[in-house]
Amino acid sequence: MASQSKNPLKVIKILDPLLCVRCDHAYIADVLLADGVRKKMFYCSRRDCDNWVSESSNRDKEDLDAAA
C-alpha cells in the first residue's frame, strides 16, 4: 500500500537524468498530481547531489514549465 508523504516535496531541475537512473539514492515514484493525472518522477534521497538545481529563479521556473 502506498503512503502519502507528510513533508511537501520540491520540484527541481535535473541536469542529467541518466545519472539519476544509475544512482543508488534515486527512486522512481508514481505520483498522483492534483488534477488526477499519474506521472512517474524521480525521488532523490541525497541532499548534497550535484546533479540538480534547487535554487529558484524566474529562468529556472520557465525551464521547468517548458520541460513539463
Residue frames as qw, qx, qy, qz and C-alpha x, y, z in Angstrom:
[[0.000, 0.889, 0.458, 0.000, 0.00, 0.00, 0.00],
 [0.402, 0.464, -0.020, 0.789, 1.33, 3.42, -0.91],
 [0.351, -0.680, -0.432, 0.478, 1.68, 6.01, 1.79],
 [0.220, 0.893, 0.151, 0.363, 1.44, 9.76, 1.43],
 [0.534, 0.116, -0.306, 0.780, 4.34, 11.93, 2.44],
 [0.271, -0.834, -0.417, 0.238, 3.69, 14.40, 5.26],
 [0.310, -0.575, 0.179, 0.736, 6.51, 16.64, 4.04],
 [0.559, 0.778, 0.079, -0.277, 6.00, 18.73, 0.91],
 [0.764, 0.014, 0.395, 0.510, 8.26, 17.73, -1.97],
 [0.071, 0.763, -0.185, -0.615, 10.12, 20.23, -4.12],
 [0.800, 0.533, 0.236, 0.143, 10.25, 20.05, -7.89],
 [0.353, -0.701, 0.374, 0.495, 13.81, 20.58, -9.03],
 [0.634, 0.692, -0.266, -0.219, 15.66, 20.75, -12.32],
 [0.862, -0.223, 0.393, 0.229, 17.75, 17.63, -13.04],
 [0.067, 0.749, -0.464, -0.468, 20.86, 18.34, -15.06],
 [0.358, 0.336, -0.813, -0.314, 21.45, 14.80, -16.39],
 [0.828, -0.170, 0.124, -0.520, 18.62, 12.27, -15.82],
 [0.837, 0.250, -0.486, 0.025, 20.86, 9.37, -16.89],
 [0.204, 0.386, -0.691, 0.576, 22.96, 9.88, -13.76],
 [0.561, -0.223, 0.381, -0.700, 19.80, 9.53, -11.64],
 [0.910, 0.098, -0.248, -0.319, 18.90, 6.24, -13.31],
 [0.731, 0.264, -0.559, 0.289, 22.27, 4.81, -12.27],
 [0.049, -0.507, 0.500, -0.701, 22.31, 6.33, -8.76],
 [0.382, -0.211, -0.871, 0.225, 21.65, 4.32, -5.58],
 [0.010, -0.286, -0.490, 0.823, 19.93, 7.34, -3.98],
 [0.380, 0.152, -0.237, -0.881, 17.35, 7.91, -6.72],
 [0.310, 0.266, 0.900, -0.154, 13.99, 6.18, -6.87],
 [0.177, -0.194, -0.539, -0.801, 11.21, 6.38, -9.41],
 [0.205, 0.268, 0.674, -0.657, 7.97, 7.43, -7.77],
 [0.017, -0.489, -0.740, -0.462, 4.46, 7.05, -9.16],
 [0.029, -0.207, -0.325, 0.922, 2.98, 10.49, -8.39],
 [0.073, 0.684, 0.712, 0.144, -0.69, 11.45, -8.42],
 [0.159, 0.157, 0.032, 0.974, -1.00, 15.11, -9.40],
 [0.217, 0.280, 0.468, -0.809, -3.72, 17.45, -8.15],
 [0.542, 0.298, -0.228, -0.752, -5.59, 17.16, -11.45],
 [0.888, 0.013, 0.354, -0.294, -5.76, 13.35, -11.13],
 [0.728, 0.583, -0.360, -0.024, -3.02, 12.57, -13.65],
 [0.857, -0.413, 0.232, 0.202, -0.45, 9.92, -12.70],
 [0.456, 0.817, -0.335, 0.108, 3.16, 10.64, -13.58],
 [0.900, -0.179, -0.124, 0.376, 6.48, 8.90, -12.95],
 [0.066, 0.929, -0.232, 0.281, 9.07, 11.14, -11.34],
 [0.617, 0.221, -0.578, 0.487, 12.46, 10.77, -9.69],
 [0.571, -0.805, -0.028, -0.157, 12.69, 10.91, -5.92],
 [0.556, 0.475, -0.480, 0.484, 16.21, 11.69, -4.68],
 [0.711, -0.658, -0.240, 0.064, 17.17, 10.91, -1.09],
 [0.674, -0.076, -0.070, 0.731, 20.59, 12.53, -1.39],
 [0.075, -0.937, -0.259, 0.221, 20.64, 16.15, -0.20],
 [0.259, -0.748, 0.338, 0.510, 24.14, 17.03, -1.43],
 [0.713, 0.320, 0.542, 0.308, 23.80, 15.89, -5.04],
 [0.137, -0.478, 0.283, 0.820, 25.46, 17.96, -7.77],
 [0.165, 0.199, 0.812, 0.523, 23.08, 16.72, -10.47],
 [0.041, -0.743, -0.634, -0.209, 20.17, 19.02, -9.66],
 [0.117, 0.279, -0.089, 0.949, 19.46, 22.69, -9.15],
 [0.245, -0.592, -0.742, 0.196, 17.25, 23.68, -6.24],
 [0.099, -0.412, -0.143, 0.894, 17.71, 27.45, -6.26],
 [0.350, 0.681, 0.636, 0.093, 14.72, 29.03, -7.90],
 [0.061, -0.378, 0.152, 0.911, 14.84, 31.95, -10.26],
 [0.590, 0.524, 0.142, -0.598, 12.45, 33.13, -12.92],
 [0.435, 0.514, -0.643, -0.364, 14.50, 31.47, -15.66],
 [0.023, -0.137, 0.982, -0.130, 14.64, 28.12, -13.83],
 [0.461, 0.328, 0.624, -0.539, 10.87, 28.22, -13.32],
 [0.586, 0.572, -0.171, -0.549, 10.33, 28.89, -17.01],
 [0.276, 0.414, -0.849, -0.177, 12.65, 25.99, -17.91],
 [0.211, 0.045, 0.926, -0.311, 10.73, 23.64, -15.59],
 [0.558, 0.465, 0.341, -0.597, 7.41, 24.74, -17.06],
 [0.526, 0.567, -0.450, -0.446, 8.71, 24.12, -20.59],
 [0.107, 0.300, -0.948, 0.001, 10.07, 20.69, -19.60],
 [0.403, 0.192, 0.780, -0.438, 6.72, 19.59, -18.18]]
